[in-house]
């Protein structure tokens, strides 16, 4: 198994993806599907295919977001309602692990293409400070209908890598930088030389391209459970 060569008596930077990493679901997909009338419809299968292609790096984030928003009409209240429910979907063992990292003085970040109204309640519960949470924000019409996302690096392909690059330039990432996530956008942070280590998270879905990414470098590893992650870190 990978030896991170981390000194947890010194501050390091842990950057977490959100969907299928900190939580067990793909939040936007779950929300979109909840608005569809027939759980077995072709629309549901299209959503699953969009997510699979996007997470494998076969479909740009911009395009995947557009396709999902087009699939069903949503209002900002739908996102806020999911935010009130999302903590029930926390990945088993993740809350305790993050609290232990905080107790050891580590710096925690969330960088995700997901949405503030859904992610902020989880960040608050996990103890990740607001200034370390980087996510998308919704644009809504006067009737509360969601019509898009505010302009930011995370609204586009390669956004996670760009956010981490900016944080590095600002000197906000102390010690070693560890990127954790289940998708190719997370692996992209590492492959672009922006993190010292990459931990591929197969807690809920094992993506072959992410597994392959981890097999090609001694500074990367693919883990199947939070228990394995705890063993690796502590």
N, C-alpha and C positions, 0 to 999 in steps of 0.2 A: 504494500500500500504506500501511497505517496507520503513522504515526510515533508511536512510544510515548513519545518525549521522555523517555527514561530516562537517568539518569546512573549508569552501572554502576561508577563510582568511589565511589559512595555505596551504602549498603545499602538494598535494596528487598525486597519480599515477594512471592515466587512461590508460588502455591497450585495444586497439581496434583491433578486427578482421577487415578484409578488405571486402571480398566478401559477398554480401547480408547484409552488415552492414554499412560500410562507402559508399559503392556503391550499386546500386540496382541489380546488376547482379553477376553471377558466371563467372568471367572473362575468365578463361581457357576454360570452357564449351562453352561460347559464341564464343571464338576464334576458337575452334575446329569445332564447328558447321558451322562457316562462311567458313571453308575450304571444307566442304562437299557440294556436288553438289545438293543433294535433301533434302530439309528441312524436308521432311516427311519420310526419309529413316529409315530403321532399325538401322543404325548406330547412328542417332540422339537419338532414343529411348534408345539405349544402354548407351549413354553418360549420359542421364537423370537418368537412373537407377544407374549408377556408382556413380553419385553425391549424389543421395538420400541415397544409402547404406553407403557411406563414411560419410556424415554429420550426419547420425543417429548412427554412431559408429558400423555399421555392416560390414564394409570393411575397412581394414587398409589404412592409407594415402599412404603408399609406393605402395601398390597394385593398388589403385585408380589412382595414378599418372602414373604408368606404363601402365595401360589399356588405359588411355586417350591419352598418347603419341603414343601408338601403333595404335590408331584408324585413324590417319591421319598424313601425313608428313608435318612438319612445319619448317619454317626458322626463324632465330632471327628477321628478318625484320617484320614478322607478329606480333611478340610481341611488337616491337617498334611502329608499326603503331597503335596497340590498345592503347599503352601508350599515343599516341598523341590524341586519341579520348575519353579516359576513363573518363575524367572530366565531360563529358556530362551525365554520368550515376551516378553522385553523388547523394546519398540519399537526398531527399528534407529536408531542414532544418539542415542537418548535418554540413555544412560549417559554418553556423552562430553559431551553438552550440559550435563547437570546438574553434572558435575564441573567444567566450565568456569565455570558460574555460581558454584559454591562457591569456586573459585579467585579470582573477582572479588569475593568477600565478600558474596554475596547470601544472603538468608535463604529457605530452602526449606521448604515444607509439603506434606503429603499429606492431603487431606480427601476421604473416600470412604465410601459406604455399604457397601463391602466388608468383609472380615473380617480380624482381626488375624493369624490363623495363616497366611493367604495373603499378606498385604501386608507384614508385618514383614520377611521375608527380602529383598524388593525394596528397601524403605526402607534397610535396613542396607547393601546393596550399593551403592546410589546415594548414600549419605552423608547421608541425611536424618535428623537427630537424633530419637531416640524421643519427646522432648517436643513435636515438631512433627508427629507422626503421629496423625491423628484418624480412627478407623475403628470399626466395630461389633465387639462381642465376643459369642461364642456362649454360650448356656445349654445345658447338657447334662444328661441324666438320669444316674442311677447306673450305667447300662449303657453310657454313652458316646454314646448317641444324641442328636443335636441336636434340641432341642425349641423353640428360639427364640433371641432375641438380648436382651442386657442393655439395660435402659432407658437411652437417651441421645438427644440431638437427632437423631443420624444414623439412628436406628431409625424415623424418621418423615418424612413429606413436609416439604420445606423445611429439612431438617436441616443441609445444607451452609451455607445462608445463616445459620442460627442459630449455627453454630460460628464462622463468620467474624465475625459481629456480636459474639460474646463475646470473641473474640481482639482485636478492635478496642477494645472497652471496657477490656480489660486492658492495652492499650498494647503488645501483642506483635507488631504488624505495622508494622515500620519502613518509611519511605519510601513509594514508590508501591506499590499493591497490584495484582498481575496475577493474574487467575483464568484457568486453562487447563483445558479439558475438552471432551468430545464431546457432552454431554447437556444437556437443558433445565435440570436442577438446577444445572449449572455456570453456564449463562447467567443463572439466577435470582439468583445471588450478585451479578452485575453489575447486572441490571435492578432489584434492590432497593437499589442505591446503595452496596453494600458493597465493591466493588472499583473501582479507577480505570480498569482496562482489562479486556477479556475477549478471550481468544484461543480461538476455536472450533477444535477439533482434528479434522480429517477424515482423520487418518492411516490409519484402518482402516475407518471408516464415515462417510459424509457424511449427516447427518440434516437434512432440509429445514428443519425448524423452527429448528434451531440456525443454519443458514446464513442464514435470514431474519432471525433476531435480530441477526446480525452486520452485516447490510446496512442496518439502521435507525439506526445510531449511528456517529459517526466515531471513537469510542474502542473500537470492537470490530472484529475481523477474523477471517475464516475461512481457515485454512491447510490444505493437503492433505498436506504432508510436513514431516518434522523439518528437512530442509534449508531450507525456507522459514522455519521458526521460527528457525533459527540465523541466517539472513540478516537477519531482522527485529531480532533482539536484539543481534547483534554487528556 
